[in-house]
Amino acid sequence: MNIGILGAGGIALDRHVPAIDAHPELTFWSVVSRDAARAAAVAESHGAAAPQPAHTDVRTLLADPELDAVLIATPDRMHEAHAVAAARAGKHILLEKPMATSVEACHAIEDACQEAGVTLAMAYHMRHHAGHRALKSAVDAGAFGTLRHMRIHWTFAAPDGSNWRARPDTGRWWSLAANGTHCLDQILWLMTGQCGEITRVACIQSHAKFSSRHDESSGVLMAFESGATAEFFVSVQIDSPSRLEIYGDSGWARAEDTMGRHGAGRIETHAGPIAYTPTDPFLEEWTDFHRAITGNRSPEVSAREGSTNVTWLARIQHAAKERHPVAGNLSPETN
Ligand SMILES: NC(=O)c1ccc[n+]([C@@H]2O[C@H](COP(=O)([O-])OP(=O)(O)OC[C@H]3O[C@@H](n4cnc5c(N)ncnc54)[C@H](OP(=O)(O)O)[C@@H]3O)[C@@H](O)[C@H]2O)c1
């Protein structure tokens, strides 16, 4: 299966291309960059296999009949245009998180994929972390009893305020889009099966280090239908070890340094450690994407889940702006 890359930046070249190379059924085929010299350099240095692998126009990359699927890893604001174009060209899509920057854009992507009959998988690689999958199995098996609370802390120190996520033409959220969307995905994945949907959210944000117009830190609280609660803190202001905790009536789990790109870290529980063999979550993600296409089944993280995630990101941002908690039954304009 031949894979084209839109957005040959950090995550695409550091993690996705090595994962594609490691997968026996996938070939890194072609790439698009706004800069012709860069497109050619990336294609050559990473061994893109197409006869004409380097493009400056997304349309010429997508017009290639030998191209089967694309990775979309462009800035968040561009996901809608790129995903809709890829779907209309009949290409399967692995789409980096967050799905888009508005609920309407998510629906446009979903509709285009449905009309074209292509697979869309959301690239929440933390879903493929072997330790988190073992934790999910333990939660579902009732190892912690009735869930009452979950908490995630995940930060990194941005060097300055120049990141595209801090600019309105390329991003809508900064800390929420960099790390928060992953935290929200983990919380929804681990809790909703037992606790039902989120019913309300509250959020306080900081812009204190870079004076950015977008969130540099976000502290988010949420409640579920069952009465369970969850919280996450994400930030681009500070480096710190990550932690994920989950608490139930009959036990708890604490994951240290599992949030990230590497697939490693330790998970302790009230009953001792959860043993697992670390794997590359990006390779697992591509394996799942390939199986979803060839097996004509849903991927691990569907378009619907991507869209739900963006709905809550928008509500969280609204709660931060309005400085009061926001409930689930909002009118469309707050989305
Ligand atoms: N799963 C994860 O954990 C994870 C981690 C990081 C990022 N991501 C997601 O992956 C996507 C890309 O993030 P990244 O960190 O890889 O970003 P990045 O390093 O800045 O790469 C983005 C690429 O998009 C291209 N691009 C096209 N139009 C652009 C514009 N107007 N401004 C800036 N770049 C533009 C650029 O390539 P050219 O200059 O060659 O055109 C750039 O190299 C985002 O959606 C992000 O949320 C996911």
The ligand as an SDF file (V2000), in Angstrom:
LIG
                    3D

 48 52  0  0  0  0  0  0  0  0999 V2000
    0.2920   12.2310   17.5380 N   0  0  0  0  0  0  0  0  0  0  0  0
    1.0920   13.0910   18.1520 C   0  0  0  0  0  0  0  0  0  0  0  0
    1.4950   12.8720   19.2800 O   0  0  0  0  0  0  0  0  0  0  0  0
    1.4750   14.3670   17.4610 C   0  0  0  0  0  0  0  0  0  0  0  0
    2.6530   15.0110   17.8320 C   0  0  0  0  0  0  0  0  0  0  0  0
    2.9860   16.2000   17.1520 C   0  0  0  0  0  0  0  0  0  0  0  0
    2.1360   16.7190   16.1980 C   0  0  0  0  0  0  0  0  0  0  0  0
    0.9790   16.0730   15.8940 N   0  0  0  0  0  0  0  0  0  0  0  0
    0.0400   16.6270   14.8990 C   0  0  0  0  0  0  0  0  0  0  0  0
    0.6460   16.5550   13.6070 O   0  0  0  0  0  0  0  0  0  0  0  0
    0.3580   17.7370   12.8630 C   0  0  0  0  0  0  0  0  0  0  0  0
    1.6910   18.4090   12.5140 C   0  0  0  0  0  0  0  0  0  0  0  0
    2.3850   18.7460   13.7010 O   0  0  0  0  0  0  0  0  0  0  0  0
    3.9900   18.8420   13.7280 P   0  0  0  0  0  0  0  0  0  0  0  0
    4.3740   19.0220   15.1440 O   0  0  0  0  0  0  0  0  0  0  0  0
    4.5970   17.7380   12.9750 O   0  0  0  0  0  0  0  0  0  0  0  0
    4.1850   20.2290   12.9670 O   0  0  0  0  0  0  0  0  0  0  0  0
    5.4380   20.7210   12.0950 P   0  0  0  0  0  0  0  0  0  0  0  0
    6.6830   20.0620   12.5680 O   0  0  0  0  0  0  0  0  0  0  0  0
    5.3840   22.1960   12.1140 O   0  0  0  0  0  0  0  0  0  0  0  0
    5.0940   20.1530   10.6440 O   0  0  0  0  0  0  0  0  0  0  0  0
    3.9630   20.5750    9.9390 C   0  0  0  0  0  0  0  0  0  0  0  0
    4.3000   20.6240    8.4520 C   0  0  0  0  0  0  0  0  0  0  0  0
    3.1540   21.1020    7.7440 O   0  0  0  0  0  0  0  0  0  0  0  0
    3.5910   21.8300    6.6020 C   0  0  0  0  0  0  0  0  0  0  0  0
    2.8010   23.0680    6.4590 N   0  0  0  0  0  0  0  0  0  0  0  0
    1.9280   23.3270    5.4750 C   0  0  0  0  0  0  0  0  0  0  0  0
    1.3920   24.5500    5.6130 N   0  0  0  0  0  0  0  0  0  0  0  0
    1.9370   25.0740    6.7160 C   0  0  0  0  0  0  0  0  0  0  0  0
    1.8210   26.3310    7.3680 C   0  0  0  0  0  0  0  0  0  0  0  0
    1.0060   27.3050    6.9190 N   0  0  0  0  0  0  0  0  0  0  0  0
    2.5310   26.5690    8.4730 N   0  0  0  0  0  0  0  0  0  0  0  0
    3.3640   25.6150    8.9650 C   0  0  0  0  0  0  0  0  0  0  0  0
    3.5400   24.4080    8.3700 N   0  0  0  0  0  0  0  0  0  0  0  0
    2.8390   24.1420    7.2470 C   0  0  0  0  0  0  0  0  0  0  0  0
    5.0580   22.1340    6.8110 C   0  0  0  0  0  0  0  0  0  0  0  0
    5.7900   21.4920    5.8000 O   0  0  0  0  0  0  0  0  0  0  0  0
    6.4650   22.3560    4.6240 P   0  0  0  0  0  0  0  0  0  0  0  0
    7.1370   23.5200    5.2850 O   0  0  0  0  0  0  0  0  0  0  0  0
    7.4110   21.3930    4.0330 O   0  0  0  0  0  0  0  0  0  0  0  0
    5.3440   22.7770    3.7100 O   0  0  0  0  0  0  0  0  0  0  0  0
    5.4460   21.5540    8.1510 C   0  0  0  0  0  0  0  0  0  0  0  0
    6.6730   20.8610    8.1110 O   0  0  0  0  0  0  0  0  0  0  0  0
   -0.5720   18.5760   13.7390 C   0  0  0  0  0  0  0  0  0  0  0  0
   -1.9160   18.3220   13.4460 O   0  0  0  0  0  0  0  0  0  0  0  0
   -0.2640   18.0900   15.1460 C   0  0  0  0  0  0  0  0  0  0  0  0
   -1.3090   18.2680   16.0600 O   0  0  0  0  0  0  0  0  0  0  0  0
    0.6440   14.9040   16.4940 C   0  0  0  0  0  0  0  0  0  0  0  0
  1  2  1  0
  2  3  2  0
  2  4  1  0
  4  5  1  0
  4 48  2  0
  5  6  2  0
  6  7  1  0
  7  8  2  0
  8  9  1  0
  8 48  1  0
  9 10  1  0
  9 46  1  0
 10 11  1  0
 11 12  1  0
 11 44  1  0
 12 13  1  0
 13 14  1  0
 14 15  2  0
 14 16  1  0
 14 17  1  0
 17 18  1  0
 18 19  2  0
 18 20  1  0
 18 21  1  0
 21 22  1  0
 22 23  1  0
 23 24  1  0
 23 42  1  0
 24 25  1  0
 25 26  1  0
 25 36  1  0
 26 27  1  0
 26 35  1  0
 27 28  2  0
 28 29  1  0
 29 30  1  0
 29 35  2  0
 30 31  1  0
 30 32  2  0
 32 33  1  0
 33 34  2  0
 34 35  1  0
 36 37  1  0
 36 42  1  0
 37 38  1  0
 38 39  2  0
 38 40  1  0
 38 41  1  0
 42 43  1  0
 44 45  1  0
 44 46  1  0
 46 47  1  0
M  CHG  2   8   1  16  -1
M  END
$$$$
